[in-house]
Amino acid sequence: MVNGQLIFENNSRDCDPKMVTRVDLKLGLPKTFFRECNKGKGDIYLLDITK
């Protein structure tokens, strides 16, 4: 985490190593975010925070 942002780097051989996903947490946790792997393809992450 740097300056309130979660930073995901692609370390998999299947993904573009130059592609970096940043999730800004300054306004709280997002409900979803997209982590790009290669040319617009990737994974959608859903965050469900329950008490």
N, C-alpha and C positions, 0 to 999 in steps of 0.2 A: 504494500500500500504506500502510495506517495501522494502527499497533499490532498488527502481525503478521497483518493481514487484507488479502486482495486485495479490492478494491471495484470492482464493475462497475456503471456507470450506463447506463441505456438512452438512447441518443442517436438511435436510429432513429425515423422518423415512424410506423413500424408498431407500436412498443412503447410501453407506458405510461411516460412520463418519470419518474413518481414511484416506479417499481419499481427497487429497488437490490438487487443480489446481493452478499453478503459471504461469502468463503471464508476460514475460519480456518486459518492455516498454523502455529499455535503447536505443534501436535503432528505436523507434517510435511505433506507433500502428500497430499491425498485422491486415491483412485483415480478417483473420479467426482464431479461436482457438477452441479447443475441451475441453469441461468441462466434465470429467469423473464422473459418478455417482456410477457405480457398475460393476465390472468385464468387463471392456472394453466398457460398454454401457454408453451413456450420450448424450450431446447436442453439436452441432456445432453452434458457434456464428459467424455471419458475421457482420463486422463493416463497415459501409458506411458513411464516413465523407465527406460531401459536404459543399461548401461555400455558 
